[in-house]
Amino acid sequence: MGQGFTLGKVAHWGRSPLLVIALAVTLFPSPPAPAQTLSQRGMVTAAQPAAAKAGRDILKAGGNAVDAAAATALMIAVVEPYAAGIGGGGFALVYHAESQTIRALDFRERAPLQATPTMYLNGKGEVIPRASLDGVLAAGTPGTVAGLAALHQRYGQLPWSQVVTPAIQAAQQGFAVTPLYRQWATVRQAVLQQDVTAARIFLRDGQVPPLGTVIQQPDLAKTLATIARDPRSFYEGWIARAIVDLMVQQGGKMTQEDLRTYSPVWREPICGTYRAFQVCSMPPPSSGGVALVQMLNLWQLLPPAPIPSDRGHYLASVMQIAYADRARYLGDSDFVPVPVTALTHRHYAQQRVTEILPRRARPQSAVSAATPIQLAESDNTSHLNVVDAQGNAVSLTFTINGPFGAGVVVPQTGILLNNEMDDFAIAPNQPNLFGVVGIQSGKTSLANGIEPGKRPLSSMSPTIVLKDNRLNMVLGSPGGSRIISTVLQLFLNVVDLGQDAATAIASPRIHQQWAPDILFVEPTLPYSWIQTWQQWGYRVKQTRPWGNASLIRVLEHGQLEGVADPRGEGAAIGW
């Protein structure tokens, strides 16, 4: 089950000549910051207020951070169906205050045992359009229920049934349609219309329902009630049979054996130190921990950059290197060798940092070779954080991948299936939903290629930060491939720029993921900065704001500061 990460075993990056900027200086000008929530006894942040409230209520009832995280996640599965649910999977980091250990749980979806590397290619070797995105063939074996149950079994205090009950009640009573629901239902309307069960639940007469429409999910309530009695029923009982029956009817590959043999995996987190901070995130098959450590390694070796345009250039440069390595090396470490130690070693950073030139962009070909592609970004993942009165913490990110997943609901269950198979590299240099590619060199297989039972590579980056061996921050975000760069900037906004949580999370973001060779920027950045970056050789593209991050900080005297991203509909609720 893994021994977890024990304090004192972190690899030290050492101190650097990194800039120390006056606290009043910000990386980017900020929109109005979200409301700051302060609490002494516990804090929950989530992408929907109802979910944060469910977690808070569990804390008030005597539950710990893990109890509250499970209740929050299950509520998200009900009220944010376009983003995450029990038909998907994810990752969690748990900080256990008494033992001062951090554990990582991988409950990522698995490729069906009947999956093949060419399952999304036609007879000519060409990618079949949307085969990995829509319908039952796009679904991996779900891990959310097994993951939440494993977390609760190891750390939970309250009865499992009590943790599940709020979600059951919400599924029965229904939730009101929000602007984000309408946005993503509009994007996936045509796909939802094709599935009778999905259309009945999430549409009204085939159309996207108006704001305020109540979405009730009685079948999901019945499923959750069964899971409340025994979470294994998802994988071996009537729920599993319903999933398999749908696969048989519609030509999917998931079988009873896939469900019966699924289990989450306890893994060692990827950790390192940055100044006085110890930063931990997820190991493969998440790329978050490796990329975050790698970028911080590079960042601390760069010269001071008091001018924001210089700082943005250096941020883009470290992102570019980390994402290039992500495409070439990272995958499910249970199936392919992943050079984690080498990629996160400071000597490797010292080697690569010499490639970064002041005020000069590097084309993609100068970092590594691949085919530029267009990015199709999505925020359809959900993140939550919990800290309890004892100082235990959970950072959890889970998903069904694209908006409304595969667009298919298992009849009689209310389970919306994921389209996580699209997170594999279905062909060399072929972009997935998030514009991410995998690289193949000669006869070397894709690190993130499809194999039976393999978990696809992910950008999900639930992160826990310690300072002087004490809990300091719990953070994360949805956002596909932009998750990692969002977490990086949020962390640096707090640590380097001295921003409070609300200001740090509201600050505009940039993103460079190597392929495509574009510097993405949020629309509130000054045009003069964009012109400067263009003069330095960047291809700059303004896009809508991205991410839906949340953050909990532990302040002096143990006070908790929680904040949810103003880009989303979330909330921070304490007690």
KEPA-936416 format. One record per residue (C-alpha): chain; residue in one letter; residue number from 1; x, y, z. Coordinates in steps of 0.25 Angstrom, whole numbers, plus 5000, padded with zeros to 4 digits. Layout:
('A' 'A' NUM (X Y Z))
...
***
This chain:
('A' 'M' 1 (5000 5000 5000))
('A' 'G' 2 (5012 5009 5001))
('A' 'Q' 3 (5019 5016 5013))
('A' 'G' 4 (5016 5030 5009))
('A' 'F' 5 (5025 5042 5010))
('A' 'T' 6 (5031 5045 5023))
('A' 'L' 7 (5036 5059 5027))
('A' 'G' 8 (5051 5060 5026))
('A' 'K' 9 (5052 5051 5014))
('A' 'V' 10 (5050 5062 5004))
('A' 'A' 11 (5061 5064 4993))
('A' 'H' 12 (5066 5078 4995))
('A' 'W' 13 (5067 5088 4984))
('A' 'G' 14 (5075 5098 4993))
('A' 'R' 15 (5074 5113 4993))
('A' 'S' 16 (5075 5121 4980))
('A' 'P' 17 (5077 5135 4975))
('A' 'L' 18 (5063 5136 4972))
('A' 'L' 19 (5057 5150 4972))
('A' 'V' 20 (5050 5155 4985))
('A' 'I' 21 (5040 5165 4980))
('A' 'A' 22 (5033 5175 4989))
('A' 'L' 23 (5020 5171 4994))
('A' 'A' 24 (5013 5182 4987))
('A' 'V' 25 (5018 5177 4973))
('A' 'T' 26 (5009 5166 4966))
('A' 'L' 27 (5012 5157 4955))
('A' 'F' 28 (5000 5162 4947))
('A' 'P' 29 (4989 5172 4950))
('A' 'S' 30 (4978 5166 4957))
('A' 'P' 31 (4963 5166 4955))
('A' 'P' 32 (4955 5168 4968))
('A' 'A' 33 (4959 5157 4978))
('A' 'P' 34 (4949 5147 4983))
('A' 'A' 35 (4944 5148 4997))
('A' 'Q' 36 (4953 5143 5007))
('A' 'T' 37 (4948 5133 5017))
('A' 'L' 38 (4955 5131 5031))
('A' 'S' 39 (4953 5120 5041))
('A' 'Q' 40 (4959 5114 5053))
('A' 'R' 41 (4954 5100 5053))
('A' 'G' 42 (4952 5095 5039))
('A' 'M' 43 (4951 5099 5024))
('A' 'V' 44 (4946 5093 5011))
('A' 'T' 45 (4948 5099 4997))
('A' 'A' 46 (4940 5093 4985))
('A' 'A' 47 (4935 5096 4972))
('A' 'Q' 48 (4921 5097 4976))
('A' 'P' 49 (4916 5104 4989))
('A' 'A' 50 (4907 5092 4992))
('A' 'A' 51 (4919 5082 4992))
('A' 'A' 52 (4927 5091 5001))
('A' 'K' 53 (4915 5092 5010))
('A' 'A' 54 (4914 5077 5010))
('A' 'G' 55 (4928 5076 5014))
('A' 'R' 56 (4927 5086 5025))
('A' 'D' 57 (4915 5079 5031))
('A' 'I' 58 (4922 5066 5032))
('A' 'L' 59 (4933 5074 5040))
('A' 'K' 60 (4923 5080 5049))
('A' 'A' 61 (4917 5066 5051))
('A' 'G' 62 (4931 5061 5056))
('A' 'G' 63 (4937 5056 5043))
('A' 'N' 64 (4951 5058 5040))
('A' 'A' 65 (4957 5064 5027))
('A' 'V' 66 (4956 5051 5019))
('A' 'D' 67 (4941 5049 5023))
('A' 'A' 68 (4939 5063 5019))
('A' 'A' 69 (4946 5061 5006))
('A' 'A' 70 (4939 5049 5002))
('A' 'A' 71 (4925 5055 5005))
('A' 'T' 72 (4930 5068 4997))
('A' 'A' 73 (4934 5059 4985))
('A' 'L' 74 (4921 5051 4985))
('A' 'M' 75 (4913 5064 4985))
('A' 'I' 76 (4921 5069 4974))
('A' 'A' 77 (4917 5057 4966))
('A' 'V' 78 (4903 5061 4968))
('A' 'V' 79 (4903 5076 4966))
('A' 'E' 80 (4915 5077 4956))
('A' 'P' 81 (4912 5066 4946))
('A' 'Y' 82 (4919 5072 4935))
('A' 'A' 83 (4932 5072 4942))
('A' 'A' 84 (4933 5060 4951))
('A' 'G' 85 (4926 5048 4956))
('A' 'I' 86 (4926 5034 4961))
('A' 'G' 87 (4927 5030 4946))
('A' 'G' 88 (4941 5036 4946))
('A' 'G' 89 (4954 5036 4954))
('A' 'G' 90 (4965 5044 4960))
('A' 'F' 91 (4976 5046 4970))
('A' 'A' 92 (4977 5050 4985))
('A' 'L' 93 (4988 5055 4994))
('A' 'V' 94 (4986 5053 5009))
('A' 'Y' 95 (4994 5060 5020))
('A' 'H' 96 (4993 5052 5033))
('A' 'A' 97 (4996 5062 5044))
('A' 'E' 98 (4999 5052 5056))
('A' 'S' 99 (5009 5045 5048))
('A' 'Q' 100 (5014 5057 5039))
('A' 'T' 101 (5013 5048 5026))
('A' 'I' 102 (5007 5051 5013))
('A' 'R' 103 (5001 5039 5005))
('A' 'A' 104 (4997 5039 4990))
('A' 'L' 105 (4985 5031 4985))
('A' 'D' 106 (4983 5028 4970))
('A' 'F' 107 (4969 5025 4967))
('A' 'R' 108 (4971 5028 4952))
('A' 'E' 109 (4962 5021 4942))
('A' 'R' 110 (4969 5009 4935))
('A' 'A' 111 (4968 5005 4920))
('A' 'P' 112 (4959 4993 4919))
('A' 'L' 113 (4966 4979 4918))
('A' 'Q' 114 (4962 4978 4904))
('A' 'A' 115 (4967 4991 4899))
('A' 'T' 116 (4978 4992 4888))
('A' 'P' 117 (4988 5002 4884))
('A' 'T' 118 (4980 5004 4870))
('A' 'M' 119 (4966 5003 4875))
('A' 'Y' 120 (4963 5018 4871))
('A' 'L' 121 (4970 5016 4857))
('A' 'N' 122 (4963 5011 4844))
('A' 'G' 123 (4969 5001 4834))
('A' 'K' 124 (4978 5012 4828))
('A' 'G' 125 (4984 5016 4842))
('A' 'E' 126 (4976 5029 4842))
('A' 'V' 127 (4970 5034 4855))
('A' 'I' 128 (4955 5031 4855))
('A' 'P' 129 (4948 5045 4858))
('A' 'R' 130 (4943 5046 4872))
('A' 'A' 131 (4944 5031 4875))
('A' 'S' 132 (4952 5034 4888))
('A' 'L' 133 (4942 5045 4892))
('A' 'D' 134 (4928 5041 4890))
('A' 'G' 135 (4921 5028 4894))
('A' 'V' 136 (4924 5016 4902))
('A' 'L' 137 (4937 5013 4895))
('A' 'A' 138 (4943 5025 4901))
('A' 'A' 139 (4941 5021 4915))
('A' 'G' 140 (4952 5015 4924))
('A' 'T' 141 (4949 5007 4936))
('A' 'P' 142 (4944 5017 4947))
('A' 'G' 143 (4952 5018 4960))
('A' 'T' 144 (4945 5029 4968))
('A' 'V' 145 (4936 5020 4977))
('A' 'A' 146 (4948 5011 4980))
('A' 'G' 147 (4957 5023 4983))
('A' 'L' 148 (4948 5030 4992))
('A' 'A' 149 (4945 5017 4999))
('A' 'A' 150 (4960 5014 5001))
('A' 'L' 151 (4962 5028 5006))
('A' 'H' 152 (4951 5026 5016))
('A' 'Q' 153 (4955 5012 5020))
('A' 'R' 154 (4969 5017 5024))
('A' 'Y' 155 (4966 5030 5030))
('A' 'G' 156 (4951 5032 5032))
('A' 'Q' 157 (4945 5034 5046))
('A' 'L' 158 (4930 5035 5043))
('A' 'P' 159 (4922 5023 5037))
('A' 'W' 160 (4923 5022 5022))
('A' 'S' 161 (4908 5023 5020))
('A' 'Q' 162 (4908 5036 5028))
('A' 'V' 163 (4918 5042 5018))
('A' 'V' 164 (4910 5038 5006))
('A' 'T' 165 (4896 5042 5011))
('A' 'P' 166 (4897 5057 5007))
('A' 'A' 167 (4899 5053 4993))
('A' 'I' 168 (4888 5043 4993))
('A' 'Q' 169 (4879 5054 4998))
('A' 'A' 170 (4884 5064 4987))
('A' 'A' 171 (4881 5055 4976))
('A' 'Q' 172 (4867 5052 4981))
('A' 'Q' 173 (4864 5067 4983))
('A' 'G' 174 (4871 5073 4971))
('A' 'F' 175 (4880 5085 4968))
('A' 'A' 176 (4878 5097 4960))
('A' 'V' 177 (4884 5099 4947))
('A' 'T' 178 (4895 5110 4947))
('A' 'P' 179 (4902 5118 4936))
('A' 'L' 180 (4914 5108 4936))
('A' 'Y' 181 (4904 5096 4934))
('A' 'R' 182 (4898 5103 4923))
('A' 'Q' 183 (4911 5107 4916))
('A' 'W' 184 (4916 5092 4916))
('A' 'A' 185 (4902 5086 4913))
('A' 'T' 186 (4902 5095 4901))
('A' 'V' 187 (4916 5090 4897))
('A' 'R' 188 (4911 5076 4898))
('A' 'Q' 189 (4897 5077 4894))
('A' 'A' 190 (4898 5069 4882))
('A' 'V' 191 (4905 5057 4889))
('A' 'L' 192 (4895 5057 4900))
('A' 'Q' 193 (4883 5057 4891))
('A' 'Q' 194 (4888 5044 4885))
('A' 'D' 195 (4887 5037 4898))
('A' 'V' 196 (4873 5035 4902))
('A' 'T' 197 (4876 5034 4917))
('A' 'A' 198 (4886 5046 4917))
('A' 'A' 199 (4876 5055 4910))
('A' 'R' 200 (4865 5051 4920))
('A' 'I' 201 (4873 5055 4931))
('A' 'F' 202 (4882 5067 4927))
('A' 'L' 203 (4873 5073 4915))
('A' 'R' 204 (4859 5078 4914))
('A' 'D' 205 (4852 5073 4901))
('A' 'G' 206 (4866 5072 4895))
('A' 'Q' 207 (4869 5086 4899))
('A' 'V' 208 (4879 5092 4909))
('A' 'P' 209 (4870 5095 4921))
('A' 'P' 210 (4869 5110 4926))
('A' 'L' 211 (4876 5115 4938))
('A' 'G' 212 (4869 5111 4951))
('A' 'T' 213 (4863 5098 4945))
('A' 'V' 214 (4864 5087 4956))
('A' 'I' 215 (4872 5075 4951))
('A' 'Q' 216 (4867 5063 4959))
('A' 'Q' 217 (4875 5049 4958))
('A' 'P' 218 (4866 5038 4965))
('A' 'D' 219 (4874 5027 4958))
('A' 'L' 220 (4887 5033 4963))
('A' 'A' 221 (4881 5034 4977))
('A' 'K' 222 (4878 5019 4977))
('A' 'T' 223 (4892 5016 4972))
('A' 'L' 224 (4898 5025 4983))
('A' 'A' 225 (4889 5018 4994))
('A' 'T' 226 (4894 5004 4989))
('A' 'I' 227 (4909 5010 4990))
('A' 'A' 228 (4906 5015 5004))
('A' 'R' 229 (4903 5001 5008))
('A' 'D' 230 (4915 4995 5001))
('A' 'P' 231 (4924 5002 4992))
('A' 'R' 232 (4929 4989 4985))
('A' 'S' 233 (4915 4988 4979))
('A' 'F' 234 (4919 4998 4969))
('A' 'Y' 235 (4929 4988 4964))
('A' 'E' 236 (4923 4974 4967))
('A' 'G' 237 (4908 4976 4969))
('A' 'W' 238 (4896 4981 4961))
('A' 'I' 239 (4902 4994 4957))
('A' 'A' 240 (4914 4987 4951))
('A' 'R' 241 (4905 4978 4943))
('A' 'A' 242 (4897 4990 4938))
('A' 'I' 243 (4910 4996 4933))
('A' 'V' 244 (4914 4983 4926))
('A' 'D' 245 (4901 4981 4919))
('A' 'L' 246 (4902 4995 4913))
('A' 'M' 247 (4916 4992 4908))
('A' 'V' 248 (4911 4979 4901))
('A' 'Q' 249 (4899 4987 4895))
('A' 'Q' 250 (4907 4998 4890))
('A' 'G' 251 (4920 4992 4886))
('A' 'G' 252 (4929 4996 4898))
('A' 'K' 253 (4941 4989 4903))
('A' 'M' 254 (4939 4989 4918))
('A' 'T' 255 (4936 4976 4924))
('A' 'Q' 256 (4932 4970 4938))
('A' 'E' 257 (4946 4966 4940))
('A' 'D' 258 (4951 4981 4938))
('A' 'L' 259 (4941 4985 4949))
('A' 'R' 260 (4944 4973 4958))
('A' 'T' 261 (4959 4975 4957))
('A' 'Y' 262 (4960 4990 4959))
('A' 'S' 263 (4967 4995 4971))
('A' 'P' 264 (4973 5009 4975))
('A' 'V' 265 (4988 5010 4977))
('A' 'W' 266 (4995 5016 4989))
('A' 'R' 267 (5007 5023 4983))
('A' 'E' 268 (5019 5031 4988))
('A' 'P' 269 (5017 5046 4985))
('A' 'I' 270 (5027 5054 4978))
('A' 'C' 271 (5033 5064 4988))
('A' 'G' 272 (5044 5075 4988))
('A' 'T' 273 (5047 5087 4995))
('A' 'Y' 274 (5046 5102 4991))
('A' 'R' 275 (5053 5112 5000))
('A' 'A' 276 (5046 5108 5014))
('A' 'F' 277 (5035 5101 5007))
('A' 'Q' 278 (5033 5086 5004))
('A' 'V' 279 (5024 5084 4992))
('A' 'C' 280 (5017 5071 4990))
('A' 'S' 281 (5009 5066 4978))
('A' 'M' 282 (5004 5054 4970))
('A' 'P' 283 (5014 5044 4964))
('A' 'P' 284 (5011 5037 4951))
('A' 'P' 285 (5002 5034 4944))
('A' 'S' 286 (5000 5049 4948))
('A' 'S' 287 (5010 5058 4942))
('A' 'G' 288 (5007 5068 4952))
('A' 'G' 289 (5017 5065 4963))
('A' 'V' 290 (5029 5063 4953))
('A' 'A' 291 (5026 5075 4945))
('A' 'L' 292 (5024 5084 4957))
('A' 'V' 293 (5037 5080 4963))
('A' 'Q' 294 (5044 5081 4950))
('A' 'M' 295 (5039 5096 4948))
('A' 'L' 296 (5042 5100 4962))
('A' 'N' 297 (5056 5094 4960))
('A' 'L' 298 (5058 5102 4947))
('A' 'W' 299 (5051 5115 4953))
('A' 'Q' 300 (5061 5116 4965))
('A' 'L' 301 (5073 5116 4955))
('A' 'L' 302 (5068 5128 4947))
('A' 'P' 303 (5073 5142 4950))
('A' 'P' 304 (5064 5152 4957))
('A' 'A' 305 (5053 5158 4948))
('A' 'P' 306 (5046 5170 4955))
('A' 'I' 307 (5040 5174 4942))
('A' 'P' 308 (5027 5166 4940))
('A' 'S' 309 (5029 5164 4925))
('A' 'D' 310 (5043 5157 4928))
('A' 'R' 311 (5036 5149 4939))
('A' 'G' 312 (5026 5144 4929))
('A' 'H' 313 (5036 5140 4919))
('A' 'Y' 314 (5044 5132 4929))
('A' 'L' 315 (5031 5125 4934))
('A' 'A' 316 (5027 5122 4920))
('A' 'S' 317 (5041 5116 4917))
('A' 'V' 318 (5041 5107 4929))
('A' 'M' 319 (5027 5102 4925))
('A' 'Q' 320 (5032 5099 4911))
('A' 'I' 321 (5043 5090 4916))
('A' 'A' 322 (5035 5083 4926))
('A' 'Y' 323 (5023 5080 4916))
('A' 'A' 324 (5033 5076 4905))
('A' 'D' 325 (5039 5065 4915))
('A' 'R' 326 (5024 5062 4919))
('A' 'A' 327 (5021 5058 4905))
('A' 'R' 328 (5033 5049 4903))
('A' 'Y' 329 (5035 5042 4916))
('A' 'L' 330 (5023 5042 4925))
('A' 'G' 331 (5012 5031 4926))
('A' 'D' 332 (5007 5020 4935))
('A' 'S' 333 (5020 5016 4943))
('A' 'D' 334 (5014 5002 4945))
('A' 'F' 335 (5015 5000 4930))
('A' 'V' 336 (5027 5008 4925))
('A' 'P' 337 (5040 5013 4932))
('A' 'V' 338 (5038 5028 4936))
('A' 'P' 339 (5051 5035 4939))
('A' 'V' 340 (5045 5042 4951))
('A' 'T' 341 (5058 5044 4959))
('A' 'A' 342 (5066 5049 4947))
('A' 'L' 343 (5055 5059 4943))
('A' 'T' 344 (5054 5065 4957))
('A' 'H' 345 (5068 5065 4960))
('A' 'R' 346 (5075 5079 4961))
('A' 'H' 347 (5086 5075 4952))
('A' 'Y' 348 (5077 5073 4941))
('A' 'A' 349 (5071 5086 4943))
('A' 'Q' 350 (5085 5092 4943))
('A' 'Q' 351 (5087 5086 4930))
('A' 'R' 352 (5074 5091 4924))
('A' 'V' 353 (5074 5105 4930))
('A' 'T' 354 (5085 5109 4921))
('A' 'E' 355 (5076 5108 4909))
('A' 'I' 356 (5067 5119 4914))
('A' 'L' 357 (5071 5132 4908))
('A' 'P' 358 (5068 5146 4913))
('A' 'R' 359 (5057 5153 4906))
('A' 'R' 360 (5057 5143 4894))
('A' 'A' 361 (5046 5132 4892))
('A' 'R' 362 (5051 5119 4887))
('A' 'P' 363 (5043 5112 4876))
('A' 'Q' 364 (5037 5098 4879))
('A' 'S' 365 (5047 5092 4870))
('A' 'A' 366 (5059 5097 4878))
('A' 'V' 367 (5053 5090 4890))
('A' 'S' 368 (5049 5077 4884))
('A' 'A' 369 (5043 5072 4871))
('A' 'A' 370 (5028 5070 4869))
('A' 'T' 371 (5016 5075 4861))
('A' 'P' 372 (5009 5088 4865))
('A' 'I' 373 (4995 5086 4868))
('A' 'Q' 374 (4983 5094 4873))
('A' 'L' 375 (4979 5094 4887))
('A' 'A' 376 (4965 5091 4891))
('A' 'E' 377 (4964 5094 4906))
('A' 'S' 378 (4954 5089 4916))
('A' 'D' 379 (4951 5092 4931))
('A' 'N' 380 (4943 5079 4933))
('A' 'T' 381 (4950 5074 4945))
('A' 'S' 382 (4947 5077 4959))
('A' 'H' 383 (4957 5081 4971))
('A' 'L' 384 (4954 5081 4986))
('A' 'N' 385 (4962 5084 4998))
('A' 'V' 386 (4959 5081 5013))
('A' 'V' 387 (4967 5084 5026))
('A' 'D' 388 (4961 5080 5039))
('A' 'A' 389 (4963 5085 5053))
('A' 'Q' 390 (4974 5074 5056))
('A' 'G' 391 (4982 5079 5044))
('A' 'N' 392 (4979 5068 5035))
('A' 'A' 393 (4978 5072 5020))
('A' 'V' 394 (4973 5066 5007))
('A' 'S' 395 (4975 5071 4993))
('A' 'L' 396 (4967 5064 4983))
('A' 'T' 397 (4965 5065 4968))
('A' 'F' 398 (4955 5056 4960))
('A' 'T' 399 (4949 5057 4947))
('A' 'I' 400 (4941 5050 4936))
('A' 'N' 401 (4950 5057 4926))
('A' 'G' 402 (4942 5065 4916))
('A' 'P' 403 (4929 5073 4918))
('A' 'F' 404 (4919 5062 4922))
('A' 'G' 405 (4929 5051 4920))
('A' 'A' 406 (4926 5042 4908))
('A' 'G' 407 (4912 5047 4908))
('A' 'V' 408 (4906 5034 4912))
('A' 'V' 409 (4898 5030 4925))
('A' 'V' 410 (4897 5016 4929))
('A' 'P' 411 (4882 5013 4929))
('A' 'Q' 412 (4876 5011 4943))
('A' 'T' 413 (4888 5016 4950))
('A' 'G' 414 (4890 5031 4947))
('A' 'I' 415 (4905 5029 4945))
('A' 'L' 416 (4911 5038 4934))
('A' 'L' 417 (4922 5031 4928))
('A' 'N' 418 (4936 5037 4926))
('A' 'N' 419 (4943 5039 4913))
('A' 'E' 420 (4957 5037 4919))
('A' 'M' 421 (4962 5028 4908))
('A' 'D' 422 (4965 5041 4901))
('A' 'D' 423 (4976 5044 4911))
('A' 'F' 424 (4984 5034 4905))
('A' 'A' 425 (4993 5037 4893))
('A' 'I' 426 (4984 5030 4882))
('A' 'A' 427 (4995 5032 4871))
('A' 'P' 428 (5008 5039 4871))
('A' 'N' 429 (5007 5054 4871))
('A' 'Q' 430 (4992 5053 4871))
('A' 'P' 431 (4986 5064 4881))
('A' 'N' 432 (4976 5060 4891))
('A' 'L' 433 (4965 5068 4896))
('A' 'F' 434 (4974 5077 4903))
('A' 'G' 435 (4984 5079 4891))
('A' 'V' 436 (4994 5070 4898))
('A' 'V' 437 (5003 5060 4889))
('A' 'G' 438 (5011 5048 4892))
('A' 'I' 439 (5024 5046 4884))
('A' 'Q' 440 (5030 5033 4878))
('A' 'S' 441 (5044 5032 4874))
('A' 'G' 442 (5048 5021 4864))
('A' 'K' 443 (5043 5008 4869))
('A' 'T' 444 (5041 5013 4884))
('A' 'S' 445 (5027 5012 4888))
('A' 'L' 446 (5019 5023 4893))
('A' 'A' 447 (5020 5025 4908))
('A' 'N' 448 (5006 5029 4909))
('A' 'G' 449 (5001 5019 4898))
('A' 'I' 450 (4989 5010 4901))
('A' 'E' 451 (4991 4997 4907))
('A' 'P' 452 (4981 4988 4914))
('A' 'G' 453 (4979 4992 4929))
('A' 'K' 454 (4988 5004 4928))
('A' 'R' 455 (4985 5017 4934))
('A' 'P' 456 (4985 5029 4924))
('A' 'L' 457 (4995 5041 4927))
('A' 'S' 458 (4988 5052 4935))
('A' 'S' 459 (4991 5067 4938))
('A' 'M' 460 (4983 5066 4951))
('A' 'S' 461 (4992 5072 4962))
('A' 'P' 462 (4986 5072 4976))
('A' 'T' 463 (4997 5079 4984))
('A' 'I' 464 (5001 5080 4999))
('A' 'V' 465 (5011 5090 5003))
('A' 'L' 466 (5018 5090 5017))
('A' 'K' 467 (5027 5100 5023))
('A' 'D' 468 (5037 5097 5034))
('A' 'N' 469 (5030 5083 5034))
('A' 'R' 470 (5016 5089 5037))
('A' 'L' 471 (5004 5090 5028))
('A' 'N' 472 (5004 5103 5020))
('A' 'M' 473 (4996 5101 5008))
('A' 'V' 474 (4986 5092 5001))
('A' 'L' 475 (4983 5095 4986))
('A' 'G' 476 (4979 5090 4973))
('A' 'S' 477 (4971 5093 4960))
('A' 'P' 478 (4964 5087 4949))
('A' 'G' 479 (4967 5091 4935))
('A' 'G' 480 (4973 5080 4927))
('A' 'S' 481 (4988 5082 4923))
('A' 'R' 482 (4987 5096 4929))
('A' 'I' 483 (4986 5090 4943))
('A' 'I' 484 (5001 5089 4946))
('A' 'S' 485 (5004 5103 4941))
('A' 'T' 486 (4992 5109 4949))
('A' 'V' 487 (4997 5102 4962))
('A' 'L' 488 (5011 5107 4959))
('A' 'Q' 489 (5007 5122 4958))
('A' 'L' 490 (4997 5121 4970))
('A' 'F' 491 (5009 5116 4978))
('A' 'L' 492 (5019 5126 4973))
('A' 'N' 493 (5009 5137 4975))
('A' 'V' 494 (5008 5134 4990))
('A' 'V' 495 (5022 5130 4993))
('A' 'D' 496 (5030 5140 4984))
('A' 'L' 497 (5020 5151 4983))
('A' 'G' 498 (5015 5151 4997))
('A' 'Q' 499 (5000 5151 4992))
('A' 'D' 500 (4989 5147 5001))
('A' 'A' 501 (4981 5135 4996))
('A' 'A' 502 (4970 5143 4989))
('A' 'T' 503 (4979 5152 4982))
('A' 'A' 504 (4988 5140 4977))
('A' 'I' 505 (4976 5133 4972))
('A' 'A' 506 (4970 5145 4964))
('A' 'S' 507 (4983 5149 4957))
('A' 'P' 508 (4983 5146 4942))
('A' 'R' 509 (4990 5134 4937))
('A' 'I' 510 (4999 5130 4925))
('A' 'H' 511 (5002 5116 4920))
('A' 'Q' 512 (5012 5110 4910))
('A' 'Q' 513 (5012 5095 4908))
('A' 'W' 514 (5022 5093 4897))
('A' 'A' 515 (5012 5088 4887))
('A' 'P' 516 (5005 5096 4881))
('A' 'D' 517 (5017 5107 4881))
('A' 'I' 518 (5008 5118 4887))
('A' 'L' 519 (5008 5126 4899))
('A' 'F' 520 (4994 5126 4904))
('A' 'V' 521 (4990 5138 4913))
('A' 'E' 522 (4977 5142 4920))
('A' 'P' 523 (4970 5155 4915))
('A' 'T' 524 (4973 5164 4926))
('A' 'L' 525 (4988 5165 4923))
('A' 'P' 526 (4993 5178 4918))
('A' 'Y' 527 (4994 5179 4903))
('A' 'S' 528 (5008 5185 4905))
('A' 'W' 529 (5013 5173 4911))
('A' 'I' 530 (5007 5164 4900))
('A' 'Q' 531 (5014 5173 4890))
('A' 'T' 532 (5027 5172 4897))
('A' 'W' 533 (5026 5157 4897))
('A' 'Q' 534 (5023 5157 4882))
('A' 'Q' 535 (5036 5165 4880))
('A' 'W' 536 (5043 5155 4887))
('A' 'G' 537 (5038 5144 4878))
('A' 'Y' 538 (5026 5138 4885))
('A' 'R' 539 (5013 5135 4877))
('A' 'V' 540 (5003 5140 4887))
('A' 'K' 541 (4988 5137 4888))
('A' 'Q' 542 (4978 5143 4897))
('A' 'T' 543 (4968 5133 4902))
('A' 'R' 544 (4956 5133 4912))
('A' 'P' 545 (4961 5131 4927))
('A' 'W' 546 (4964 5117 4930))
('A' 'G' 547 (4964 5108 4943))
('A' 'N' 548 (4956 5108 4955))
('A' 'A' 549 (4966 5107 4966))
('A' 'S' 550 (4964 5107 4981))
('A' 'L' 551 (4974 5109 4992))
('A' 'I' 552 (4974 5108 5007))
('A' 'R' 553 (4986 5114 5015))
('A' 'V' 554 (4989 5112 5029))
('A' 'L' 555 (4992 5126 5035))
('A' 'E' 556 (4999 5129 5049))
('A' 'H' 557 (4993 5123 5061))
('A' 'G' 558 (4986 5113 5052))
('A' 'Q' 559 (4976 5121 5046))
('A' 'L' 560 (4971 5116 5032))
('A' 'E' 561 (4969 5125 5020))
('A' 'G' 562 (4961 5119 5009))
('A' 'V' 563 (4958 5124 4995))
('A' 'A' 564 (4951 5119 4983))
('A' 'D' 565 (4954 5124 4969))
('A' 'P' 566 (4946 5136 4964))
('A' 'R' 567 (4946 5129 4950))
('A' 'G' 568 (4937 5118 4955))
('A' 'E' 569 (4925 5116 4964))
('A' 'G' 570 (4932 5110 4976))
('A' 'A' 571 (4932 5114 4990))
('A' 'A' 572 (4941 5113 5003))
('A' 'I' 573 (4933 5110 5015))
('A' 'G' 574 (4939 5109 5029))
('A' 'W' 575 (4933 5107 5043))
***
